[in-house]
Amino acid sequence: MAGTVGVRKPIYGMKIRLDEAGIEKFDILYRMHKFDGEWTAWAKNGEELLSQGVKLNAIQINLAPKTKA
């Protein structure tokens, strides 16, 4: 579930994180497309992502296998 169900309020930010089992094997990357036509930078693994006061238009999410560093 995401957003404000039934109250018609826009979304201006988000965080996405995996559970303990998922975070062991994957990274979750996400960014937002804003009504001003711009994409935000990518955020990763629960980082806060804000749209700087511009309403959210779309979300792109990528689940990637962890790489060994």
PQR file of N, CA, C, O and H, with PARSE charges and radii, in Angstrom:
ATOM      1  N   MET A   1       0.854  -1.168   0.000 -0.4000 1.5000
ATOM      2  CA  MET A   1       0.000   0.000   0.000 -0.0000 2.0000
ATOM      3  C   MET A   1       0.898   1.228   0.000  0.5500 1.7000
ATOM      4  O   MET A   1       1.912   1.275   0.696 -0.5500 1.4000
ATOM      5  N   ALA A   2       0.519   2.186  -0.766 -0.4000 1.5000
ATOM      6  CA  ALA A   2       1.258   3.445  -0.814 -0.0000 2.0000
ATOM      7  C   ALA A   2       0.276   4.586  -1.014  0.5500 1.7000
ATOM      8  O   ALA A   2      -0.750   4.424  -1.676 -0.5500 1.4000
ATOM      9  H   ALA A   2      -0.305   2.147  -1.331  0.4000 1.0000
ATOM     10  N   GLY A   3       0.592   5.733  -0.443 -0.4000 1.5000
ATOM     11  CA  GLY A   3      -0.218   6.914  -0.678 -0.0000 2.0000
ATOM     12  C   GLY A   3      -1.218   7.171   0.421  0.5500 1.7000
ATOM     13  O   GLY A   3      -1.117   6.650   1.531 -0.5500 1.4000
ATOM     14  H   GLY A   3       1.425   5.865   0.095  0.4000 1.0000
ATOM     15  N   THR A   4      -2.186   7.994   0.070 -0.4000 1.5000
ATOM     16  CA  THR A   4      -3.225   8.406   1.011 -0.0000 2.0000
ATOM     17  C   THR A   4      -4.569   7.981   0.444  0.5500 1.7000
ATOM     18  O   THR A   4      -5.211   8.740  -0.281 -0.5500 1.4000
ATOM     19  H   THR A   4      -2.267   8.418  -0.832  0.4000 1.0000
ATOM     20  N   VAL A   5      -4.982   6.806   0.764 -0.4000 1.5000
ATOM     21  CA  VAL A   5      -6.187   6.210   0.196 -0.0000 2.0000
ATOM     22  C   VAL A   5      -7.428   6.975   0.631  0.5500 1.7000
ATOM     23  O   VAL A   5      -7.677   7.154   1.823 -0.5500 1.4000
ATOM     24  H   VAL A   5      -4.460   6.189   1.353  0.4000 1.0000
ATOM     25  N   GLY A   6      -8.204   7.424  -0.355 -0.4000 1.5000
ATOM     26  CA  GLY A   6      -9.487   8.053  -0.096 -0.0000 2.0000
ATOM     27  C   GLY A   6      -9.454   9.507   0.344  0.5500 1.7000
ATOM     28  O   GLY A   6     -10.516  10.079   0.590 -0.5500 1.4000
ATOM     29  H   GLY A   6      -8.002   7.278  -1.323  0.4000 1.0000
ATOM     30  N   VAL A   7      -8.296  10.128   0.453 -0.4000 1.5000
ATOM     31  CA  VAL A   7      -8.261  11.525   0.893 -0.0000 2.0000
ATOM     32  C   VAL A   7      -7.674  12.472  -0.158  0.5500 1.7000
ATOM     33  O   VAL A   7      -7.561  13.671   0.097 -0.5500 1.4000
ATOM     34  H   VAL A   7      -7.433   9.663   0.253  0.4000 1.0000
ATOM     35  N   ARG A   8      -7.302  11.963  -1.320 -0.4000 1.5000
ATOM     36  CA  ARG A   8      -6.850  12.772  -2.457 -0.0000 2.0000
ATOM     37  C   ARG A   8      -5.719  13.737  -2.123  0.5500 1.7000
ATOM     38  O   ARG A   8      -5.795  14.928  -2.424 -0.5500 1.4000
ATOM     39  H   ARG A   8      -7.393  10.989  -1.528  0.4000 1.0000
ATOM     40  N   LYS A   9      -4.689  13.219  -1.510 -0.4000 1.5000
ATOM     41  CA  LYS A   9      -3.511  14.025  -1.221 -0.0000 2.0000
ATOM     42  C   LYS A   9      -2.358  13.518  -2.085  0.5500 1.7000
ATOM     43  O   LYS A   9      -2.207  12.309  -2.259 -0.5500 1.4000
ATOM     44  H   LYS A   9      -4.627  12.251  -1.266  0.4000 1.0000
ATOM     45  N   PRO A  10      -1.544  14.422  -2.626 -0.5600 1.5000
ATOM     46  CA  PRO A  10      -0.425  13.994  -3.469  0.2800 2.0000
ATOM     47  C   PRO A  10       0.708  13.390  -2.644  0.5500 1.7000
ATOM     48  O   PRO A  10       0.788  13.582  -1.431 -0.5500 1.4000
ATOM     49  N   ILE A  11       1.574  12.664  -3.326 -0.4000 1.5000
ATOM     50  CA  ILE A  11       2.755  12.075  -2.709 -0.0000 2.0000
ATOM     51  C   ILE A  11       3.961  12.913  -3.134  0.5500 1.7000
ATOM     52  O   ILE A  11       4.102  13.252  -4.309 -0.5500 1.4000
ATOM     53  H   ILE A  11       1.509  12.508  -4.312  0.4000 1.0000
ATOM     54  N   TYR A  12       4.819  13.242  -2.185 -0.4000 1.5000
ATOM     55  CA  TYR A  12       6.004  14.049  -2.456 -0.0000 2.0000
ATOM     56  C   TYR A  12       7.304  13.333  -2.099  0.5500 1.7000
ATOM     57  O   TYR A  12       8.382  13.893  -2.299 -0.5500 1.4000
ATOM     58  H   TYR A  12       4.704  12.966  -1.230  0.4000 1.0000
ATOM     59  N   GLY A  13       7.230  12.123  -1.581 -0.4000 1.5000
ATOM     60  CA  GLY A  13       8.432  11.403  -1.217 -0.0000 2.0000
ATOM     61  C   GLY A  13       8.124   9.963  -0.881  0.5500 1.7000
ATOM     62  O   GLY A  13       6.962   9.572  -0.767 -0.5500 1.4000
ATOM     63  H   GLY A  13       6.354  11.668  -1.419  0.4000 1.0000
ATOM     64  N   MET A  14       9.193   9.165  -0.721 -0.4000 1.5000
ATOM     65  CA  MET A  14       8.995   7.761  -0.384 -0.0000 2.0000
ATOM     66  C   MET A  14      10.288   7.142   0.103  0.5500 1.7000
ATOM     67  O   MET A  14      11.373   7.698  -0.065 -0.5500 1.4000
ATOM     68  H   MET A  14      10.136   9.484  -0.814  0.4000 1.0000
ATOM     69  N   LYS A  15      10.145   5.976   0.710 -0.4000 1.5000
ATOM     70  CA  LYS A  15      11.236   5.092   1.089 -0.0000 2.0000
ATOM     71  C   LYS A  15      10.762   3.685   0.773  0.5500 1.7000
ATOM     72  O   LYS A  15       9.604   3.348   1.020 -0.5500 1.4000
ATOM     73  H   LYS A  15       9.263   5.524   0.846  0.4000 1.0000
ATOM     74  N   ILE A  16      11.637   2.874   0.236 -0.4000 1.5000
ATOM     75  CA  ILE A  16      11.308   1.464  -0.012 -0.0000 2.0000
ATOM     76  C   ILE A  16      12.439   0.637   0.562  0.5500 1.7000
ATOM     77  O   ILE A  16      13.612   0.916   0.316 -0.5500 1.4000
ATOM     78  H   ILE A  16      12.577   3.148   0.035  0.4000 1.0000
ATOM     79  N   ARG A  17      12.084  -0.378   1.327 -0.4000 1.5000
ATOM     80  CA  ARG A  17      13.113  -1.260   1.868 -0.0000 2.0000
ATOM     81  C   ARG A  17      12.622  -2.702   1.810  0.5500 1.7000
ATOM     82  O   ARG A  17      11.421  -2.968   1.799 -0.5500 1.4000
ATOM     83  H   ARG A  17      11.131  -0.605   1.527  0.4000 1.0000
ATOM     84  N   LEU A  18      13.563  -3.605   1.774 -0.4000 1.5000
ATOM     85  CA  LEU A  18      13.261  -5.034   1.761 -0.0000 2.0000
ATOM     86  C   LEU A  18      13.280  -5.578   3.180  0.5500 1.7000
ATOM     87  O   LEU A  18      13.847  -4.961   4.081 -0.5500 1.4000
ATOM     88  H   LEU A  18      14.539  -3.388   1.783  0.4000 1.0000
ATOM     89  N   ASP A  19      12.662  -6.729   3.377 -0.4000 1.5000
ATOM     90  CA  ASP A  19      12.740  -7.368   4.681 -0.0000 2.0000
ATOM     91  C   ASP A  19      14.132  -7.988   4.856  0.5500 1.7000
ATOM     92  O   ASP A  19      14.948  -7.955   3.935 -0.5500 1.4000
ATOM     93  H   ASP A  19      12.201  -7.231   2.645  0.4000 1.0000
ATOM     94  N   GLU A  20      14.393  -8.539   6.009 -0.4000 1.5000
ATOM     95  CA  GLU A  20      15.726  -9.069   6.322 -0.0000 2.0000
ATOM     96  C   GLU A  20      16.174 -10.151   5.352  0.5500 1.7000
ATOM     97  O   GLU A  20      17.349 -10.196   4.987 -0.5500 1.4000
ATOM     98  H   GLU A  20      13.730  -8.566   6.757  0.4000 1.0000
ATOM     99  N   ALA A  21      15.276 -11.015   4.929 -0.4000 1.5000
ATOM    100  CA  ALA A  21      15.637 -12.075   3.990 -0.0000 2.0000
ATOM    101  C   ALA A  21      15.976 -11.489   2.623  0.5500 1.7000
ATOM    102  O   ALA A  21      16.919 -11.943   1.975 -0.5500 1.4000
ATOM    103  H   ALA A  21      14.321 -10.978   5.225  0.4000 1.0000
ATOM    104  N   GLY A  22      15.223 -10.493   2.180 -0.4000 1.5000
ATOM    105  CA  GLY A  22      15.449  -9.897   0.868 -0.0000 2.0000
ATOM    106  C   GLY A  22      16.723  -9.077   0.792  0.5500 1.7000
ATOM    107  O   GLY A  22      17.431  -9.119  -0.214 -0.5500 1.4000
ATOM    108  H   GLY A  22      14.457 -10.124   2.707  0.4000 1.0000
ATOM    109  N   ILE A  23      17.019  -8.337   1.842 -0.4000 1.5000
ATOM    110  CA  ILE A  23      18.174  -7.441   1.825 -0.0000 2.0000
ATOM    111  C   ILE A  23      19.496  -8.217   1.779  0.5500 1.7000
ATOM    112  O   ILE A  23      20.521  -7.667   1.377 -0.5500 1.4000
ATOM    113  H   ILE A  23      16.445  -8.303   2.660  0.4000 1.0000
ATOM    114  N   GLU A  24      19.476  -9.487   2.187 -0.4000 1.5000
ATOM    115  CA  GLU A  24      20.678 -10.320   2.122 -0.0000 2.0000
ATOM    116  C   GLU A  24      21.090 -10.604   0.678  0.5500 1.7000
ATOM    117  O   GLU A  24      22.277 -10.738   0.383 -0.5500 1.4000
ATOM    118  H   GLU A  24      18.643  -9.934   2.513  0.4000 1.0000
ATOM    119  N   LYS A  25      20.105 -10.694  -0.223 -0.4000 1.5000
ATOM    120  CA  LYS A  25      20.381 -11.108  -1.602 -0.0000 2.0000
ATOM    121  C   LYS A  25      20.180 -10.007  -2.639  0.5500 1.7000
ATOM    122  O   LYS A  25      20.718 -10.099  -3.743 -0.5500 1.4000
ATOM    123  H   LYS A  25      19.140 -10.585   0.017  0.4000 1.0000
ATOM    124  N   PHE A  26      19.417  -8.968  -2.306 -0.4000 1.5000
ATOM    125  CA  PHE A  26      19.048  -7.977  -3.311 -0.0000 2.0000
ATOM    126  C   PHE A  26      19.243  -6.545  -2.819  0.5500 1.7000
ATOM    127  O   PHE A  26      19.258  -6.276  -1.617 -0.5500 1.4000
ATOM    128  H   PHE A  26      18.980  -8.893  -1.409  0.4000 1.0000
ATOM    129  N   ASP A  27      19.390  -5.642  -3.776 -0.4000 1.5000
ATOM    130  CA  ASP A  27      19.297  -4.210  -3.553 -0.0000 2.0000
ATOM    131  C   ASP A  27      18.011  -3.738  -4.222  0.5500 1.7000
ATOM    132  O   ASP A  27      17.678  -4.193  -5.316 -0.5500 1.4000
ATOM    133  H   ASP A  27      19.378  -5.861  -4.752  0.4000 1.0000
ATOM    134  N   ILE A  28      17.291  -2.836  -3.578 -0.4000 1.5000
ATOM    135  CA  ILE A  28      16.100  -2.230  -4.175 -0.0000 2.0000
ATOM    136  C   ILE A  28      16.440  -0.780  -4.515  0.5500 1.7000
ATOM    137  O   ILE A  28      16.815   0.003  -3.643 -0.5500 1.4000
ATOM    138  H   ILE A  28      17.561  -2.466  -2.689  0.4000 1.0000
ATOM    139  N   LEU A  29      16.305  -0.439  -5.782 -0.4000 1.5000
ATOM    140  CA  LEU A  29      16.587   0.915  -6.266 -0.0000 2.0000
ATOM    141  C   LEU A  29      15.279   1.512  -6.776  0.5500 1.7000
ATOM    142  O   LEU A  29      14.452   0.808  -7.355 -0.5500 1.4000
ATOM    143  H   LEU A  29      16.000  -1.076  -6.491  0.4000 1.0000
ATOM    144  N   TYR A  30      15.098   2.812  -6.558 -0.4000 1.5000
ATOM    145  CA  TYR A  30      13.837   3.434  -6.964 -0.0000 2.0000
ATOM    146  C   TYR A  30      14.041   4.912  -7.227  0.5500 1.7000
ATOM    147  O   TYR A  30      14.911   5.557  -6.641 -0.5500 1.4000
ATOM    148  H   TYR A  30      15.770   3.384  -6.087  0.4000 1.0000
ATOM    149  N   ARG A  31      13.220   5.428  -8.119 -0.4000 1.5000
ATOM    150  CA  ARG A  31      13.228   6.863  -8.407 -0.0000 2.0000
ATOM    151  C   ARG A  31      11.812   7.284  -8.762  0.5500 1.7000
ATOM    152  O   ARG A  31      10.953   6.447  -9.042 -0.5500 1.4000
ATOM    153  H   ARG A  31      12.514   4.904  -8.595  0.4000 1.0000
ATOM    154  N   MET A  32      11.578   8.598  -8.747 -0.4000 1.5000
ATOM    155  CA  MET A  32      10.242   9.136  -9.014 -0.0000 2.0000
ATOM    156  C   MET A  32      10.282  10.050 -10.230  0.5500 1.7000
ATOM    157  O   MET A  32      11.248  10.783 -10.443 -0.5500 1.4000
ATOM    158  H   MET A  32      12.276   9.277  -8.520  0.4000 1.0000
ATOM    159  N   HIS A  33       9.232   9.994 -11.013 -0.4000 1.5000
ATOM    160  CA  HIS A  33       9.049  10.967 -12.087 -0.0000 2.0000
ATOM    161  C   HIS A  33       8.068  11.996 -11.563  0.5500 1.7000
ATOM    162  O   HIS A  33       7.017  11.646 -11.026 -0.5500 1.4000
ATOM    163  H   HIS A  33       8.448   9.398 -10.840  0.4000 1.0000
ATOM    164  N   LYS A  34       8.410  13.260 -11.717 -0.4000 1.5000
ATOM    165  CA  LYS A  34       7.610  14.345 -11.140 -0.0000 2.0000
ATOM    166  C   LYS A  34       6.780  15.026 -12.232  0.5500 1.7000
ATOM    167  O   LYS A  34       7.089  14.922 -13.419 -0.5500 1.4000
ATOM    168  H   LYS A  34       9.264  13.545 -12.153  0.4000 1.0000
ATOM    169  N   PHE A  35       5.737  15.715 -11.815 -0.4000 1.5000
ATOM    170  CA  PHE A  35       4.862  16.420 -12.743 -0.0000 2.0000
ATOM    171  C   PHE A  35       5.592  17.524 -13.509  0.5500 1.7000
ATOM    172  O   PHE A  35       5.068  18.024 -14.504 -0.5500 1.4000
ATOM    173  H   PHE A  35       5.486  15.800 -10.851  0.4000 1.0000
ATOM    174  N   ASP A  36       6.784  17.912 -13.066 -0.4000 1.5000
ATOM    175  CA  ASP A  36       7.547  18.909 -13.816 -0.0000 2.0000
ATOM    176  C   ASP A  36       8.344  18.275 -14.960  0.5500 1.7000
ATOM    177  O   ASP A  36       9.079  18.969 -15.663 -0.5500 1.4000
ATOM    178  H   ASP A  36       7.210  17.505 -12.258  0.4000 1.0000
ATOM    179  N   GLY A  37       8.200  16.963 -15.146 -0.4000 1.5000
ATOM    180  CA  GLY A  37       8.850  16.266 -16.255 -0.0000 2.0000
ATOM    181  C   GLY A  37      10.221  15.709 -15.948  0.5500 1.7000
ATOM    182  O   GLY A  37      10.854  15.133 -16.833 -0.5500 1.4000
ATOM    183  H   GLY A  37       7.602  16.399 -14.575  0.4000 1.0000
ATOM    184  N   GLU A  38      10.701  15.857 -14.731 -0.4000 1.5000
ATOM    185  CA  GLU A  38      12.038  15.403 -14.348 -0.0000 2.0000
ATOM    186  C   GLU A  38      11.981  14.127 -13.514  0.5500 1.7000
ATOM    187  O   GLU A  38      11.028  13.903 -12.768 -0.5500 1.4000
ATOM    188  H   GLU A  38      10.187  16.325 -14.013  0.4000 1.0000
ATOM    189  N   TRP A  39      13.018  13.290 -13.652 -0.4000 1.5000
ATOM    190  CA  TRP A  39      13.215  12.140 -12.773 -0.0000 2.0000
ATOM    191  C   TRP A  39      14.107  12.568 -11.617  0.5500 1.7000
ATOM    192  O   TRP A  39      15.010  13.384 -11.798 -0.5500 1.4000
ATOM    193  H   TRP A  39      13.791  13.472 -14.258  0.4000 1.0000
ATOM    194  N   THR A  40      13.862  12.030 -10.441 -0.4000 1.5000
ATOM    195  CA  THR A  40      14.781  12.229  -9.325 -0.0000 2.0000
ATOM    196  C   THR A  40      15.991  11.324  -9.535  0.5500 1.7000
ATOM    197  O   THR A  40      15.991  10.467 -10.418 -0.5500 1.4000
ATOM    198  H   THR A  40      13.128  11.367 -10.293  0.4000 1.0000
ATOM    199  N   ALA A  41      17.010  11.521  -8.724 -0.4000 1.5000
ATOM    200  CA  ALA A  41      18.132  10.587  -8.708 -0.0000 2.0000
ATOM    201  C   ALA A  41      17.644   9.257  -8.129  0.5500 1.7000
ATOM    202  O   ALA A  41      16.603   9.207  -7.474 -0.5500 1.4000
ATOM    203  H   ALA A  41      17.009  12.217  -8.006  0.4000 1.0000
ATOM    204  N   TRP A  42      18.381   8.202  -8.366 -0.4000 1.5000
ATOM    205  CA  TRP A  42      18.038   6.904  -7.797 -0.0000 2.0000
ATOM    206  C   TRP A  42      18.315   6.899  -6.299  0.5500 1.7000
ATOM    207  O   TRP A  42      19.312   7.466  -5.851 -0.5500 1.4000
ATOM    208  H   TRP A  42      19.227   8.242  -8.898  0.4000 1.0000
ATOM    209  N   ALA A  43      17.451   6.270  -5.529 -0.4000 1.5000
ATOM    210  CA  ALA A  43      17.661   5.998  -4.111 -0.0000 2.0000
ATOM    211  C   ALA A  43      17.794   4.487  -3.955  0.5500 1.7000
ATOM    212  O   ALA A  43      17.425   3.734  -4.857 -0.5500 1.4000
ATOM    213  H   ALA A  43      16.642   5.809  -5.892  0.4000 1.0000
ATOM    214  N   LYS A  44      18.321   4.041  -2.815 -0.4000 1.5000
ATOM    215  CA  LYS A  44      18.629   2.620  -2.650 -0.0000 2.0000
ATOM    216  C   LYS A  44      18.381   2.170  -1.212  0.5500 1.7000
ATOM    217  O   LYS A  44      18.760   2.857  -0.263 -0.5500 1.4000
ATOM    218  H   LYS A  44      18.621   4.653  -2.083  0.4000 1.0000
ATOM    219  N   ASN A  45      17.748   1.021  -1.061 -0.4000 1.5000
ATOM    220  CA  ASN A  45      17.642   0.302   0.218 -0.0000 2.0000
ATOM    221  C   ASN A  45      17.160   1.159   1.386  0.5500 1.7000
ATOM    222  O   ASN A  45      17.830   1.235   2.416 -0.5500 1.4000
ATOM    223  H   ASN A  45      17.441   0.462  -1.832  0.4000 1.0000
ATOM    224  N   GLY A  46      16.015   1.797   1.233 -0.4000 1.5000
ATOM    225  CA  GLY A  46      15.409   2.529   2.328 -0.0000 2.0000
ATOM    226  C   GLY A  46      15.813   3.981   2.448  0.5500 1.7000
ATOM    227  O   GLY A  46      15.387   4.655   3.386 -0.5500 1.4000
ATOM    228  H   GLY A  46      15.471   1.735   0.396  0.4000 1.0000
ATOM    229  N   GLU A  47      16.629   4.492   1.520 -0.4000 1.5000
ATOM    230  CA  GLU A  47      16.982   5.910   1.553 -0.0000 2.0000
ATOM    231  C   GLU A  47      15.725   6.748   1.296  0.5500 1.7000
ATOM    232  O   GLU A  47      14.865   6.367   0.502 -0.5500 1.4000
ATOM    233  H   GLU A  47      16.975   3.945   0.758  0.4000 1.0000
ATOM    234  N   GLU A  48      15.633   7.875   1.966 -0.4000 1.5000
ATOM    235  CA  GLU A  48      14.501   8.779   1.754 -0.0000 2.0000
ATOM    236  C   GLU A  48      14.674   9.484   0.416  0.5500 1.7000
ATOM    237  O   GLU A  48      15.754   9.980   0.095 -0.5500 1.4000
ATOM    238  H   GLU A  48      16.332   8.184   2.611  0.4000 1.0000
ATOM    239  N   LEU A  49      13.597   9.522  -0.358 -0.4000 1.5000
ATOM    240  CA  LEU A  49      13.602  10.166  -1.664 -0.0000 2.0000
ATOM    241  C   LEU A  49      12.501  11.208  -1.678  0.5500 1.7000
ATOM    242  O   LEU A  49      11.328  10.871  -1.521 -0.5500 1.4000
ATOM    243  H   LEU A  49      12.719   9.120  -0.098  0.4000 1.0000
ATOM    244  N   LEU A  50      12.862  12.470  -1.866 -0.4000 1.5000
ATOM    245  CA  LEU A  50      11.902  13.571  -1.849 -0.0000 2.0000
ATOM    246  C   LEU A  50      11.859  14.259  -3.207  0.5500 1.7000
ATOM    247  O   LEU A  50      12.861  14.308  -3.920 -0.5500 1.4000
ATOM    248  H   LEU A  50      13.815  12.744  -1.994  0.4000 1.0000
ATOM    249  N   SER A  51      10.692  14.788  -3.557 -0.4000 1.5000
ATOM    250  CA  SER A  51      10.510  15.418  -4.867 -0.0000 2.0000
ATOM    251  C   SER A  51      10.648  16.927  -4.827  0.5500 1.7000
ATOM    252  O   SER A  51      10.318  17.593  -5.808 -0.5500 1.4000
ATOM    253  H   SER A  51       9.878  14.748  -2.977  0.4000 1.0000
ATOM    254  N   GLN A  52      11.126  17.492  -3.725 -0.4000 1.5000
ATOM    255  CA  GLN A  52      11.324  18.932  -3.582 -0.0000 2.0000
ATOM    256  C   GLN A  52      10.041  19.727  -3.827  0.5500 1.7000
ATOM    257  O   GLN A  52      10.072  20.789  -4.448 -0.5500 1.4000
ATOM    258  H   GLN A  52      11.394  16.951  -2.927  0.4000 1.0000
ATOM    259  N   GLY A  53       8.913  19.207  -3.338 -0.4000 1.5000
ATOM    260  CA  GLY A  53       7.646  19.917  -3.399 -0.0000 2.0000
ATOM    261  C   GLY A  53       6.875  19.772  -4.695  0.5500 1.7000
ATOM    262  O   GLY A  53       5.819  20.386  -4.848 -0.5500 1.4000
ATOM    263  H   GLY A  53       8.887  18.344  -2.834  0.4000 1.0000
ATOM    264  N   VAL A  54       7.371  18.974  -5.637 -0.4000 1.5000
ATOM    265  CA  VAL A  54       6.668  18.742  -6.904 -0.0000 2.0000
ATOM    266  C   VAL A  54       5.942  17.401  -6.796  0.5500 1.7000
ATOM    267  O   VAL A  54       6.515  16.418  -6.328 -0.5500 1.4000
ATOM    268  H   VAL A  54       8.228  18.475  -5.512  0.4000 1.0000
ATOM    269  N   LYS A  55       4.683  17.365  -7.228 -0.4000 1.5000
ATOM    270  CA  LYS A  55       3.888  16.139  -7.115 -0.0000 2.0000
ATOM    271  C   LYS A  55       4.506  14.989  -7.910  0.5500 1.7000
ATOM    272  O   LYS A  55       5.154  15.190  -8.937 -0.5500 1.4000
ATOM    273  H   LYS A  55       4.217  18.164  -7.608  0.4000 1.0000
ATOM    274  N   LEU A  56       4.283  13.788  -7.402 -0.4000 1.5000
ATOM    275  CA  LEU A  56       4.767  12.557  -8.007 -0.0000 2.0000
ATOM    276  C   LEU A  56       3.858  12.138  -9.156  0.5500 1.7000
ATOM    277  O   LEU A  56       2.633  12.189  -9.042 -0.5500 1.4000
ATOM    278  H   LEU A  56       3.756  13.625  -6.568  0.4000 1.0000
ATOM    279  N   ASN A  57       4.468  11.723 -10.264 -0.4000 1.5000
ATOM    280  CA  ASN A  57       3.735  11.280 -11.437 -0.0000 2.0000
ATOM    281  C   ASN A  57       3.859   9.770 -11.640  0.5500 1.7000
ATOM    282  O   ASN A  57       2.894   9.114 -12.033 -0.5500 1.4000
ATOM    283  H   ASN A  57       5.463  11.682 -10.357  0.4000 1.0000
ATOM    284  N   ALA A  58       5.054   9.214 -11.369 -0.4000 1.5000
ATOM    285  CA  ALA A  58       5.293   7.787 -11.576 -0.0000 2.0000
ATOM    286  C   ALA A  58       6.455   7.346 -10.695  0.5500 1.7000
ATOM    287  O   ALA A  58       7.227   8.167 -10.200 -0.5500 1.4000
ATOM    288  H   ALA A  58       5.837   9.747 -11.049  0.4000 1.0000
ATOM    289  N   ILE A  59       6.562   6.032 -10.510 -0.4000 1.5000
ATOM    290  CA  ILE A  59       7.652   5.440  -9.742 -0.0000 2.0000
ATOM    291  C   ILE A  59       8.302   4.363 -10.599  0.5500 1.7000
ATOM    292  O   ILE A  59       7.609   3.588 -11.258 -0.5500 1.4000
ATOM    293  H   ILE A  59       5.935   5.365 -10.913  0.4000 1.0000
ATOM    294  N   GLN A  60       9.625   4.313 -10.592 -0.4000 1.5000
ATOM    295  CA  GLN A  60      10.351   3.228 -11.240 -0.0000 2.0000
ATOM    296  C   GLN A  60      11.104   2.487 -10.154  0.5500 1.7000
ATOM    297  O   GLN A  60      11.803   3.099  -9.347 -0.5500 1.4000
ATOM    298  H   GLN A  60      10.188   4.943 -10.057  0.4000 1.0000
ATOM    299  N   ILE A  61      10.962   1.159 -10.130 -0.4000 1.5000
ATOM    300  CA  ILE A  61      11.566   0.318  -9.101 -0.0000 2.0000
ATOM    301  C   ILE A  61      12.383  -0.776  -9.780  0.5500 1.7000
ATOM    302  O   ILE A  61      11.932  -1.389 -10.748 -0.5500 1.4000
ATOM    303  H   ILE A  61      10.394   0.661 -10.786  0.4000 1.0000
ATOM    304  N   ASN A  62      13.591  -1.015  -9.266 -0.4000 1.5000
ATOM    305  CA  ASN A  62      14.452  -2.056  -9.812 -0.0000 2.0000
ATOM    306  C   ASN A  62      14.968  -2.913  -8.658  0.5500 1.7000
ATOM    307  O   ASN A  62      15.524  -2.392  -7.691 -0.5500 1.4000
ATOM    308  H   ASN A  62      13.957  -0.517  -8.480  0.4000 1.0000
ATOM    309  N   LEU A  63      14.786  -4.191  -8.761 -0.4000 1.5000
ATOM    310  CA  LEU A  63      15.303  -5.150  -7.791 -0.0000 2.0000
ATOM    311  C   LEU A  63      16.507  -5.816  -8.426  0.5500 1.7000
ATOM    312  O   LEU A  63      16.369  -6.496  -9.443 -0.5500 1.4000
ATOM    313  H   LEU A  63      14.334  -4.614  -9.546  0.4000 1.0000
ATOM    314  N   ALA A  64      17.695  -5.634  -7.842 -0.4000 1.5000
ATOM    315  CA  ALA A  64      18.933  -6.124  -8.433 -0.0000 2.0000
ATOM    316  C   ALA A  64      19.658  -7.066  -7.471  0.5500 1.7000
ATOM    317  O   ALA A  64      19.682  -6.821  -6.265 -0.5500 1.4000
ATOM    318  H   ALA A  64      17.807  -5.082  -7.016  0.4000 1.0000
ATOM    319  N   PRO A  65      20.242  -8.130  -7.992 -0.5600 1.5000
ATOM    320  CA  PRO A  65      21.035  -9.007  -7.117  0.2800 2.0000
ATOM    321  C   PRO A  65      22.188  -8.225  -6.492  0.5500 1.7000
ATOM    322  O   PRO A  65      22.787  -7.364  -7.137 -0.5500 1.4000
ATOM    323  N   LYS A  66      22.493  -8.531  -5.238 -0.4000 1.5000
ATOM    324  CA  LYS A  66      23.631  -7.893  -4.557 -0.0000 2.0000
ATOM    325  C   LYS A  66      24.913  -8.249  -5.303  0.5500 1.7000
ATOM    326  O   LYS A  66      25.091  -9.374  -5.768 -0.5500 1.4000
ATOM    327  H   LYS A  66      22.007  -9.230  -4.713  0.4000 1.0000
ATOM    328  N   THR A  67      25.789  -7.272  -5.403 -0.4000 1.5000
ATOM    329  CA  THR A  67      27.114  -7.533  -5.968 -0.0000 2.0000
ATOM    330  C   THR A  67      28.114  -7.586  -4.827  0.5500 1.7000
ATOM    331  O   THR A  67      28.001  -6.835  -3.857 -0.5500 1.4000
ATOM    332  H   THR A  67      25.645  -6.358  -5.025  0.4000 1.0000
ATOM    333  N   LYS A  68      29.070  -8.456  -4.942 -0.4000 1.5000
ATOM    334  CA  LYS A  68      30.099  -8.565  -3.906 -0.0000 2.0000
ATOM    335  C   LYS A  68      31.115  -7.462  -4.107  0.5500 1.7000
ATOM    336  O   LYS A  68      31.634  -7.269  -5.206 -0.5500 1.4000
ATOM    337  H   LYS A  68      29.161  -9.066  -5.729  0.4000 1.0000
ATOM    338  N   ALA A  69      31.397  -6.732  -3.022 -0.4000 1.5000
ATOM    339  CA  ALA A  69      32.351  -5.627  -3.127 -0.0000 2.0000
ATOM    340  C   ALA A  69      33.666  -5.967  -2.498  0.5500 1.7000
ATOM    341  O   ALA A  69      34.582  -5.145  -2.500 -0.5500 1.4000
ATOM    342  H   ALA A  69      30.975  -6.888  -2.129  0.4000 1.0000
TER
END
